[in-house]
């Protein structure tokens, strides 16, 4: 076992350029690549899917001109922009507003546990004590393995939340170390 892990200040985004998944058609190994547009490709059944990488969100806050109460509307994870958005106040007054959009990289929202954008299961995922242990690719899996193996875990100076800081407690827990390493070993053999 390695004794020391020094956080390299990686975020989850570092591992999203290539993600290993199950093909949604044939169930065999497929790859999602991220080069500005998400592309899923399966070598086995030749499935090829594309998805826009950018997502949009907006937040609208205004006072109702009729009753002077705050009216608001939030939206996130939109694939397309709307020119105008209708907002209705509780008093019944309705008006169209032009939203100001924020553009977000698709993976700023973490994958929903073991599932990715194409609703495909991650290749490196497995149940663990009512939780899901997952990694986006082999590099991510090895980074997690290095963290779990270490008896001493050090943090670096950083300006943002790192992947290590956002790990769930079951991965950080010393009591799960040996079982998680066995699980990782089975995933590495895939």
QUIURQUI-V308293 format. One record per residue. N is the residue number from 0. SS is DSSP state (helix for helix, strand for strand, loop for the rest). OMEGA is omega in radians with two decimals (none if undefined). BURIAL is # if it has 16 or more other C-alpha atoms within 10 Angstrom, else .. Layout:
# QUIURQUI-V308293
N,SS,OMEGA,BURIAL ; N,SS,OMEGA,BURIAL
This chain:
# QUIURQUI-V308293
0,loop,3.05,. ; 1,loop,-3.05,. ; 2,loop,-2.98,. ; 3,strand,3.01,. ; 4,strand,3.06,# ; 5,strand,-3.11,. ; 6,loop,3.14,# ; 7,loop,3.13,. ; 8,loop,3.08,# ; 9,loop,2.95,. ; 10,loop,3.13,# ; 11,helix,-3.13,# ; 12,helix,3.13,. ; 13,helix,-3.03,. ; 14,helix,-3.05,# ; 15,loop,3.13,# ; 16,loop,3.10,. ; 17,strand,-3.13,# ; 18,strand,3.13,# ; 19,strand,-3.08,# ; 20,strand,2.97,# ; 21,strand,3.09,# ; 22,loop,3.14,# ; 23,loop,3.13,# ; 24,loop,-3.03,. ; 25,loop,3.10,. ; 26,loop,3.11,. ; 27,loop,-3.08,. ; 28,strand,3.06,# ; 29,strand,-3.11,# ; 30,strand,2.98,# ; 31,strand,3.07,# ; 32,strand,-3.09,# ; 33,strand,3.08,# ; 34,loop,-3.06,. ; 35,loop,3.02,. ; 36,strand,3.12,. ; 37,strand,3.12,# ; 38,strand,3.04,# ; 39,strand,3.14,# ; 40,strand,3.07,# ; 41,loop,3.11,# ; 42,loop,-3.04,. ; 43,loop,-3.10,. ; 44,loop,3.09,. ; 45,loop,3.08,. ; 46,loop,3.09,. ; 47,strand,3.12,. ; 48,strand,3.09,. ; 49,strand,3.07,. ; 50,strand,3.10,. ; 51,strand,-3.07,. ; 52,loop,-3.06,# ; 53,strand,3.05,# ; 54,strand,-3.11,# ; 55,strand,3.04,# ; 56,strand,3.05,# ; 57,strand,3.06,# ; 58,strand,3.13,. ; 59,strand,3.10,# ; 60,strand,3.10,. ; 61,strand,3.01,. ; 62,strand,3.10,. ; 63,loop,-3.14,# ; 64,loop,-3.10,. ; 65,loop,-3.07,. ; 66,loop,3.09,. ; 67,loop,3.04,. ; 68,loop,3.12,. ; 69,strand,3.00,. ; 70,strand,-3.08,# ; 71,strand,3.09,. ; 72,strand,3.09,. ; 73,strand,3.04,. ; 74,strand,3.10,. ; 75,strand,3.09,. ; 76,strand,3.10,. ; 77,strand,3.12,# ; 78,loop,-3.13,. ; 79,loop,3.07,. ; 80,loop,3.01,. ; 81,loop,-3.13,. ; 82,loop,3.12,. ; 83,loop,3.14,. ; 84,strand,3.13,. ; 85,strand,3.08,. ; 86,strand,3.14,# ; 87,strand,3.10,. ; 88,loop,3.10,# ; 89,loop,3.13,. ; 90,loop,3.12,. ; 91,loop,3.13,. ; 92,loop,-3.13,. ; 93,strand,3.13,. ; 94,strand,3.07,. ; 95,strand,3.10,. ; 96,strand,3.07,. ; 97,loop,-3.09,. ; 98,loop,2.98,# ; 99,loop,-3.03,. ; 100,strand,2.92,# ; 101,strand,3.12,. ; 102,strand,-3.11,# ; 103,strand,3.00,# ; 104,strand,-3.05,. ; 105,helix,-3.07,# ; 106,helix,2.97,# ; 107,helix,2.94,. ; 108,loop,-3.13,. ; 109,loop,3.02,. ; 110,loop,-3.13,# ; 111,loop,-3.02,. ; 112,loop,-3.01,. ; 113,loop,-3.08,# ; 114,strand,-3.09,# ; 115,loop,-3.11,# ; 116,loop,-3.11,. ; 117,loop,-3.09,# ; 118,loop,3.08,. ; 119,loop,-3.13,# ; 120,strand,3.09,# ; 121,strand,-3.13,# ; 122,loop,-3.13,# ; 123,strand,3.10,# ; 124,strand,-3.12,# ; 125,strand,3.08,# ; 126,strand,3.10,. ; 127,strand,3.08,. ; 128,loop,3.13,. ; 129,loop,3.07,. ; 130,strand,3.04,. ; 131,strand,3.01,. ; 132,strand,-3.12,# ; 133,strand,3.04,# ; 134,strand,-3.09,# ; 135,loop,-3.13,# ; 136,loop,-3.08,# ; 137,helix,3.12,# ; 138,helix,3.10,. ; 139,helix,3.13,# ; 140,helix,3.13,# ; 141,helix,3.09,. ; 142,helix,3.11,# ; 143,helix,3.13,# ; 144,helix,3.13,# ; 145,helix,3.12,# ; 146,helix,-3.08,# ; 147,helix,-3.11,# ; 148,helix,-3.01,# ; 149,loop,3.06,# ; 150,loop,3.09,. ; 151,strand,-3.11,. ; 152,strand,-3.08,# ; 153,strand,3.06,. ; 154,loop,3.04,. ; 155,loop,2.93,. ; 156,loop,3.14,. ; 157,loop,-3.11,. ; 158,loop,-3.08,. ; 159,loop,3.10,. ; 160,loop,3.13,. ; 161,loop,3.11,# ; 162,loop,-3.11,# ; 163,helix,-3.13,# ; 164,helix,-3.11,. ; 165,helix,3.13,. ; 166,loop,3.09,. ; 167,loop,-3.07,. ; 168,helix,-3.10,. ; 169,helix,3.09,# ; 170,helix,-3.12,# ; 171,helix,-3.02,# ; 172,loop,3.12,. ; 173,helix,-3.07,. ; 174,helix,3.13,. ; 175,helix,-3.00,. ; 176,helix,-3.06,# ; 177,helix,3.13,. ; 178,helix,3.11,. ; 179,helix,3.12,# ; 180,helix,3.06,# ; 181,helix,3.11,. ; 182,helix,3.13,# ; 183,helix,3.11,# ; 184,helix,3.11,. ; 185,helix,3.11,. ; 186,helix,3.13,# ; 187,helix,-3.11,. ; 188,loop,-3.12,. ; 189,loop,none,.
